[in-house]
Amino acid sequence: MTFDTLPAGPGVELSYVDSGAPYYASSVYTTIVAIHGLCFTNLIFQQLLSIARQKGVRFVAPNRRSYPGSTSFSPEEIDLIINGGTEEAKDAEMQSIGHQIAIFLDNFIQKFNIPPISKDGKSGGIIFLGWSLGCTFTLATLANTLTLPLAVRNRLASRIRSVVLYDPAPSILGLPSPEENWAPLVDTTIPEDLRLQAFGHWVTSYFDHGDLSKRDPALLSWIIPSVNRVPTIYSMPEAKLKEMTLFGPDALPDLLMLINFESQIRAAYRKACYNSTVLDAFPNVTYTVLTSNTTAAFGPSGMWAMQDDEKQFGGKRPVIYKLIPNINHFWHWADPWKAFQGFLDAAC
């Protein structure tokens, strides 16, 4: 599949899919910009493109670095991500990654004259949606905007009105995972070359958890999926599945970044969500976390981790937490109409 691309910094381009400007919307239409997760490319959002057009909304999903159509990481960046390096080098790389997405957004805003936030703050502008590992990159974007030129910062501030974090695990935020944590990615009994593929199957399942109100990780089903719902992967045609997944070496940097850049990821998350200077630079932004009682256990545990962090670091702008009943990590594929409306509602 061919993609359109836009510059995202010196020597870097990001490919993207775009539903286009709505045909019948007012001049102040809303744009959703979605950042994809691990193993699944931006095409995991493809069912939302036609829905966006019908709802008078624009939907845009870039591919991150090293995903199809976007500029690959350089050999030096790959070495840093996979093998680690000095904290200074990793800090600089995380800043660069945040800058690249911000510059992509700014170029998109300018090229297509994306409407700013409406005067009442309820329409127009951009809903910045991070899904799964995409939350890491969404937060890195906001955390690093203060080191961009003023004109870029002003354009982003006048457009981004909501950040929606869709099912982030604690590790996605740079926070420790509960001792109960399990996923095929960390199971050394699974052959290393099959762990990403095993994860791709497992993470599309539904799970039967205990009472979430008790906030007890021991009551979450960390390993065994529910037998009451068919995993979403079985509703993905094989040709489409191959088109929108990376289960090989190209996806490996994502996994190793979670390990080797933990402190940088945590710093970016806390800066984006709780730092007064960043929040003042984005006066219109609301933060919403979406998860479910039937998604993988990392979803509720990620929400709890953020709630605990907010008690310690937050206060200036409260985060909204929404528990959507009976959905999984692939709500946007399994029930795209309701998911799309859920993303819009999360921005209100």
C-alpha positions as CSV (number, residue, x, y, z in Angstrom):
1,M,0.0,0.0,0.0
2,T,1.3,3.5,-0.8
3,F,1.2,6.2,1.8
4,D,1.4,10.0,1.7
5,T,4.3,11.4,3.7
6,L,5.2,14.7,5.4
7,P,8.6,15.9,6.7
8,A,9.1,15.4,10.4
9,G,12.5,16.9,10.9
10,P,15.9,16.8,9.1
11,G,16.1,13.7,7.0
12,V,12.9,12.2,8.5
13,E,9.5,11.7,7.0
14,L,6.4,10.0,8.5
15,S,3.8,8.3,6.3
16,Y,0.2,8.6,7.2
17,V,-3.4,7.7,6.3
18,D,-6.0,10.5,6.2
19,S,-9.7,10.5,5.8
20,G,-9.5,14.0,4.4
21,A,-11.5,17.1,5.3
22,P,-15.2,16.3,5.8
23,Y,-17.3,17.1,2.8
24,Y,-20.3,18.6,4.7
25,A,-18.8,19.7,8.0
26,S,-18.6,23.3,9.1
27,S,-15.3,25.1,8.7
28,V,-14.5,24.3,12.3
29,Y,-14.3,20.5,12.2
30,T,-12.5,18.3,14.6
31,T,-9.4,16.2,13.7
32,I,-8.4,13.0,15.4
33,V,-4.7,12.2,15.2
34,A,-4.0,8.6,16.3
35,I,-0.6,7.1,17.1
36,H,-0.4,3.3,16.8
37,G,1.1,0.7,19.1
38,L,3.5,-2.2,19.1
39,C,3.5,-4.6,16.1
40,F,0.3,-3.1,14.6
41,T,0.8,-0.3,12.0
42,N,-1.4,2.7,11.4
43,L,-3.7,0.5,9.2
44,I,-5.2,-0.9,12.4
45,F,-7.2,2.3,12.4
46,Q,-8.4,1.9,8.7
47,Q,-12.0,1.1,9.6
48,L,-12.3,4.5,11.3
49,L,-11.5,6.5,8.1
50,S,-14.9,6.0,6.5
51,I,-16.7,6.6,9.8
52,A,-14.8,9.9,10.2
53,R,-16.1,11.1,6.9
54,Q,-19.6,10.2,7.8
55,K,-19.4,11.9,11.1
56,G,-17.9,15.1,9.7
57,V,-14.6,14.5,11.4
58,R,-11.1,14.2,10.0
59,F,-9.0,11.1,11.1
60,V,-5.3,11.0,10.6
61,A,-2.9,8.2,11.6
62,P,0.8,8.5,11.0
63,N,3.2,5.5,11.0
64,R,6.0,5.9,13.5
65,R,9.6,5.6,12.6
66,S,10.6,2.2,11.0
67,Y,7.0,1.4,10.2
68,P,5.9,1.2,6.5
69,G,6.5,4.4,4.5
70,S,8.2,6.2,7.4
71,T,11.9,6.8,7.7
72,S,13.8,4.0,9.4
73,F,15.9,4.6,12.5
74,S,19.6,5.2,11.6
75,P,22.1,2.4,12.5
76,E,23.3,4.7,15.4
77,E,19.7,5.1,16.7
78,I,19.1,1.4,16.4
79,D,22.2,0.6,18.4
80,L,21.2,3.1,21.1
81,I,17.7,1.7,21.3
82,I,18.7,-1.9,21.3
83,N,21.9,-1.8,23.4
84,G,21.3,1.3,25.5
85,G,23.8,4.1,26.0
86,T,24.4,7.1,28.2
87,E,21.5,8.8,29.8
88,E,22.3,12.0,27.9
89,A,22.2,10.2,24.6
90,K,18.9,8.6,25.4
91,D,17.5,11.9,26.6
92,A,18.4,13.5,23.3
93,E,16.9,10.6,21.3
94,M,13.6,10.8,23.2
95,Q,13.5,14.6,22.6
96,S,14.2,14.0,19.0
97,I,11.3,11.4,18.7
98,G,8.9,13.9,20.4
99,H,10.1,16.7,18.1
100,Q,9.5,14.6,15.0
101,I,5.9,13.9,15.7
102,A,5.3,17.5,16.7
103,I,6.9,18.7,13.5
104,F,4.8,16.2,11.5
105,L,1.7,17.6,13.2
106,D,2.7,21.2,12.6
107,N,3.4,20.5,8.9
108,F,0.0,18.7,8.6
109,I,-1.7,21.7,10.3
110,Q,-0.1,24.1,7.8
111,K,-0.5,22.0,4.7
112,F,-4.2,21.4,5.2
113,N,-5.2,24.5,7.2
114,I,-6.5,22.4,10.1
115,P,-9.1,24.4,12.0
116,P,-8.1,25.7,15.5
117,I,-10.1,24.9,18.6
118,S,-13.5,26.6,18.6
119,K,-14.2,29.5,21.0
120,D,-16.3,27.3,23.3
121,G,-13.5,24.6,23.3
122,K,-16.0,21.8,22.2
123,S,-15.1,21.4,18.5
124,G,-12.4,22.0,16.0
125,G,-8.8,21.4,16.9
126,I,-7.1,18.1,17.4
127,I,-7.9,15.1,19.6
128,F,-4.5,13.5,20.1
129,L,-5.1,9.8,20.6
130,G,-2.4,7.4,21.7
131,W,-3.2,3.8,21.7
132,S,-1.1,1.3,23.7
133,L,2.6,2.0,23.0
134,G,1.4,5.0,21.0
135,C,0.7,6.7,24.3
136,T,4.5,6.8,25.0
137,F,5.0,8.8,21.8
138,T,2.0,11.0,22.3
139,L,3.2,12.0,25.7
140,A,6.8,12.5,24.4
141,T,5.4,14.9,21.8
142,L,3.8,17.2,24.3
143,A,6.7,16.9,26.8
144,N,9.2,18.2,24.3
145,T,7.3,20.9,22.6
146,L,8.8,23.7,24.8
147,T,12.2,23.2,23.0
148,L,10.6,23.8,19.6
149,P,10.3,27.2,17.9
150,L,7.6,29.5,19.3
151,A,5.6,29.5,16.0
152,V,5.4,25.7,16.1
153,R,4.4,25.7,19.8
154,N,1.7,28.3,19.2
155,R,0.2,26.4,16.3
156,L,0.1,23.1,18.3
157,A,-1.3,24.9,21.4
158,S,-4.1,26.5,19.3
159,R,-5.1,23.0,17.9
160,I,-4.5,20.3,20.5
161,R,-7.5,20.3,22.8
162,S,-7.5,16.8,24.1
163,V,-5.1,14.0,24.8
164,V,-6.7,10.5,24.9
165,L,-4.6,7.7,26.3
166,Y,-6.2,4.5,25.2
167,D,-5.2,1.4,27.3
168,P,-1.7,2.3,28.4
169,A,0.2,-0.3,30.4
170,P,2.4,0.8,33.3
171,S,5.5,0.1,31.2
172,I,4.1,2.4,28.5
173,L,4.4,5.2,31.0
174,G,7.8,4.1,32.2
175,L,6.4,2.8,35.5
176,P,7.1,-0.6,37.1
177,S,4.8,-3.4,36.2
178,P,3.1,-5.3,39.0
179,E,4.8,-8.5,40.0
180,E,1.9,-10.5,38.6
181,N,2.6,-9.1,35.1
182,W,2.8,-11.6,32.3
183,A,2.7,-11.3,28.5
184,P,4.1,-13.5,25.7
185,L,6.7,-10.7,25.2
186,V,8.4,-11.6,28.6
187,D,7.9,-15.3,28.5
188,T,11.3,-16.9,27.8
189,T,9.8,-20.3,27.3
190,I,8.4,-19.0,24.0
191,P,11.0,-19.0,21.2
192,E,12.3,-15.4,20.9
193,D,11.4,-15.1,17.2
194,L,7.7,-16.0,18.0
195,R,7.1,-13.8,21.0
196,L,5.9,-10.7,19.1
197,Q,3.5,-12.9,17.0
198,A,2.3,-14.7,20.2
199,F,1.7,-11.3,21.8
200,G,-0.2,-10.1,18.7
201,H,-2.6,-13.0,19.2
202,W,-2.9,-12.8,23.0
203,V,-3.4,-9.1,23.2
204,T,-6.5,-9.2,21.0
205,S,-8.4,-11.4,23.5
206,Y,-10.9,-10.5,26.2
207,F,-10.3,-11.2,29.9
208,D,-12.4,-12.0,32.9
209,H,-11.2,-10.0,35.8
210,G,-12.3,-9.8,39.4
211,D,-13.7,-6.7,41.2
212,L,-11.8,-3.8,39.8
213,S,-13.0,-1.5,42.5
214,K,-10.6,-3.2,44.9
215,R,-7.6,-2.1,42.8
216,D,-5.9,-5.4,43.5
217,P,-3.6,-6.7,40.8
218,A,-4.1,-10.2,42.1
219,L,-7.7,-10.1,41.0
220,L,-6.8,-9.5,37.4
221,S,-6.5,-12.3,34.9
222,W,-2.9,-11.7,33.7
223,I,-2.4,-14.8,31.6
224,I,-5.6,-16.7,30.6
225,P,-8.1,-15.0,28.2
226,S,-11.8,-15.4,28.6
227,V,-13.6,-18.2,26.8
228,N,-16.7,-16.1,26.5
229,R,-15.5,-13.9,23.7
230,V,-13.6,-14.6,20.5
231,P,-10.3,-12.8,20.2
232,T,-10.5,-9.9,17.8
233,I,-7.7,-11.3,15.6
234,Y,-10.1,-13.9,14.3
235,S,-12.2,-11.1,12.7
236,M,-9.2,-9.7,10.8
237,P,-9.0,-11.1,7.3
238,E,-5.6,-12.7,6.7
239,A,-4.6,-10.4,3.9
240,K,-5.4,-7.3,6.0
241,L,-3.6,-8.8,9.0
242,K,-0.5,-9.3,7.0
243,E,-0.8,-5.7,5.7
244,M,-1.1,-4.1,9.1
245,T,1.2,-6.1,11.3
246,L,5.0,-6.3,11.9
247,F,6.0,-9.3,14.0
248,G,9.6,-9.4,12.9
249,P,12.8,-7.4,13.5
250,D,11.3,-4.1,12.4
251,A,9.1,-4.1,15.6
252,L,11.9,-5.1,17.9
253,P,13.1,-1.5,18.6
254,D,9.7,-0.7,20.1
255,L,10.0,-3.5,22.7
256,L,13.6,-2.7,23.6
257,M,12.9,1.0,23.9
258,L,10.5,0.1,26.7
259,I,13.3,-1.6,28.5
260,N,16.3,0.7,27.8
261,F,14.5,4.0,27.8
262,E,12.4,3.5,30.9
263,S,13.5,6.6,32.8
264,Q,13.1,8.8,29.6
265,I,9.6,7.4,29.0
266,R,8.6,8.0,32.7
267,A,10.0,11.6,32.6
268,A,8.1,12.4,29.4
269,Y,4.9,11.1,30.8
270,R,5.1,13.0,34.0
271,K,6.2,16.1,32.3
272,A,3.3,16.0,29.8
273,C,0.7,15.2,32.4
274,Y,1.8,17.1,35.6
275,N,4.4,19.7,34.7
276,S,2.9,23.2,35.2
277,T,5.0,24.8,32.4
278,V,3.9,22.2,29.9
279,L,0.3,22.5,31.0
280,D,0.4,26.2,30.8
281,A,1.7,25.9,27.2
282,F,-1.4,23.9,26.3
283,P,-4.1,25.7,28.2
284,N,-7.0,24.0,26.4
285,V,-5.8,20.4,26.7
286,T,-7.7,17.8,28.7
287,Y,-6.3,14.4,29.5
288,T,-8.5,11.2,29.5
289,V,-7.5,7.6,30.1
290,L,-9.6,4.9,28.5
291,T,-9.5,1.3,29.6
292,S,-12.0,-1.6,30.3
293,N,-13.0,-4.3,32.7
294,T,-12.4,-6.9,30.0
295,T,-9.2,-5.7,28.3
296,A,-5.8,-7.2,29.1
297,A,-4.7,-6.8,32.7
298,F,-2.2,-4.1,31.8
299,G,-5.0,-1.7,31.0
300,P,-6.6,-1.5,34.5
301,S,-3.2,-1.7,36.2
302,G,-2.0,1.2,34.0
303,M,-5.0,3.3,35.0
304,W,-4.3,2.5,38.7
305,A,-0.7,3.5,38.3
306,M,-1.6,6.8,36.8
307,Q,-4.2,7.5,39.6
308,D,-1.5,6.8,42.2
309,D,1.0,9.1,40.3
310,E,-1.6,11.8,40.1
311,K,-2.0,11.9,43.8
312,Q,1.7,12.5,44.1
313,F,2.5,14.7,41.1
314,G,-0.8,16.1,39.8
315,G,-3.3,18.6,40.9
316,K,-3.1,21.4,38.3
317,R,-5.2,19.7,35.7
318,P,-7.1,16.5,36.8
319,V,-7.0,13.5,34.5
320,I,-10.3,12.0,33.5
321,Y,-10.5,8.2,33.8
322,K,-13.1,6.2,31.9
323,L,-13.8,2.5,32.3
324,I,-15.6,1.4,29.1
325,P,-17.4,-1.9,29.9
326,N,-16.9,-5.1,28.0
327,I,-14.3,-4.0,25.4
328,N,-10.8,-5.2,24.7
329,H,-7.5,-3.6,23.5
330,F,-8.9,-3.6,19.9
331,W,-12.2,-1.8,20.5
332,H,-11.4,0.3,17.4
333,W,-11.4,-2.8,15.2
334,A,-14.0,-4.9,17.0
335,D,-16.7,-2.2,17.2
336,P,-15.3,0.8,15.3
337,W,-18.5,2.9,15.3
338,K,-18.8,2.8,19.1
339,A,-15.1,3.3,19.5
340,F,-15.0,6.3,17.3
341,Q,-17.8,7.9,19.3
342,G,-16.0,6.9,22.5
343,F,-12.9,8.8,21.3
344,L,-15.0,11.9,20.6
345,D,-16.8,11.7,23.9
346,A,-13.5,11.4,25.7
347,A,-12.5,14.8,24.4
348,C,-15.5,16.6,25.9
